[in-house]
C-alpha cells in the first residue's frame, strides 16, 4: 500500500477516508490518479504538483471553527497627554457616550477599566507558515469607530472640566467620611455592620488619595502652554494561562480584524497544535470566535455596578452607584433585605435591618458598655389617677367630740439616689441584650417647667440630689402650643438651674397634629420652637437640645425648600429622639429614648430609659466643654 502525503491515509482507504475534510479527500483522489497514470521515476514531480494543488484547494475548503481554536484578544486603546517636556502625563479614554476617563500614568486600574476582551480564533494556514500565530475576530460597525481624537487646542477646556468634576467628587468623599466618622463616634465593633463601615471608610480614603494625585497632575499640566497628544494601542492574545503580545495585521476580509502574535509565534502554534490537538481554521471561515455575535464594545460606565458574593449560605451583594452611593449586604428577589450597610446619595450611613429594599433601622446589642440615662418628672414620685392616692382614717374634733373621717392623701415616693441602677429596658419592643440588664446610670434629665404656669414641684430637690450623687444632670421644658415662645423661654430660665458641668437644656416638643393646626400650622410651630431655642441659648450661652419623636422628624423636619426653620434646626441643634423599637434616625442624635416603661432600682414608678448615641469616651468629650 502507498501512503497519501496530504492525510497519511492508505490507497485502500481512499474511498472511505477517516477525516471528513473536503480538501484532504480531494488530495487523496488526485494523488491516487497520478500514481496510477505516471511511472515511478516521475512520481516526485507528481507529488509536488499535488501539494501545490492541495494548498490552493485548502484555501477554499476548510473546517468550521471549534471551541478548541478559540482564544481571547485583549485590546487597550487610549490617548497619552503630555506637557512640553514630557515630565507630566495623563491617560485619557473617551467612551462612546462622551464620558471621559482620566488617570495618571501610574494608575494601573485605568488600563483594566478600558481593556476590551474580543472572542477570537486561530487562523493559521497549514500551507503558509508565515501566518502562524494569527488570530481573527469579528467587528461591529457601531463599536469599531476610531478612537476619539483629542485635539491639542481643546485640552485646556477638557482639563478644566475634569478638574471641576474631580473637585465635586472629592467634596462628596469628604461628606461621606464625615457621616462615617459620626457613625464610628457612636458605634463600636460589637455593633452589627461596624466592620463593613470601617472597610468602606478605607476604600474612600484610598479613592481620596487617588483623586488628589490626579488633581495635582492636572494642575501641573494646566501650567503648560504646549500639549502633545499621542494615541496608544496594545493587544494581547490570551490562551488559557498564557499571554502573548500581538499586533494588528492587514486583512482583506470585511467584518473581521486580524492580529498576529509577536512572541515566538511558531513555537506557540506548534505547542498548541500538540497539546490541544485543535485543527486550524482559516480567515475565510464564515464563523470566527465563539459564535456569530461580535464582542461588546466598551461603553460608558453603568450607573450601577453589582458584584455578587456568597458567604456562609448567604446571598450577598455589593452595589456601587455612579453618583457615589454604596450598598453591601444581603439581598432577596433583587432587593436589599435582612442585614446590610448602605450609604446613599444623601451620604447618610444606614447599617442594620433592610426589608423590600428599604432601610428599617439599626438593631443594636445593648450592654454595659453603653452610656445610659433617665429622664424624670413628678410621675417618678407619684402615680397617676386613683393609684396616686390612699385613704387614711383621721380623727377630727367637732365641738367636744372626736370623730373619725376618711381622707385621701397623695402618695409620694422618694427616689433612692444611692440605689439607682437600670434593671429593665422596657417591654414595648424586643431588644438584643448582651447579658443581664443591670446597667449603671450616667445622666439624669429632670422636667422643670411646662408652658408659662406649670412647675415640677420636685425639680429643685431632684436637681440637688442628682448633682450630689455625681450624675450629669440637665433640665427640660415641655413646650405648650397655647403660649408664646419668648414667654415660655423666660419662664423656663427663671425657674430652672444651669451650672458648670450640667448637660444642655432641652426643649420637649411633642404636639398633637390637632394642636399644630390650631397654632397656625407647621411653619408657625417651627418658628416658635426656633425662638425658644435661640432665647435660651442667648441667655445661658449653651446650645439647647430638641426632643421630638420619629414621626415628627419624618413629617415636619424633612428639610424641604419651603421649611427654612426645619432646615436650620436640623443643622444647628442636636436632636434627642423618642422611638420605641429599632434605631432609625434621619438626623444626628445626641440621645435616644429607648422606652417609656423601663425599670430602675430605687424608683417606684416606670421610667423613661435613654441612651447616649456613643460610648463613654465620646460622652465625656461631647459634654466636657459645657461651662
PyMOL commands that set and color helices and strands:
alter all, ss='L'
color gray80, all
select helices_A, chain A and resi 11-16+22-37+40-60+67-69+108-114+129-131+152-185+194-222+265-276+378-380+385-388+417-419+459-468+485-495+513-519+522-540+550-556+564-572+616-623
alter helices_A, ss='H'
color red, helices_A
select strands_A, chain A and resi 70-82+89-94+100-104+116-122+134-138+228-239+242-249+256-261+304-311+314-321+326-332+335-343+349-355+358-361+365-366+370-376+389-398+401-410+421-424+432-433+443-450+454-455+472-478+506-508+545-549+574-578+589-601+607-615
alter strands_A, ss='S'
color yellow, strands_A
deselect
rebuild
show_as cartoon
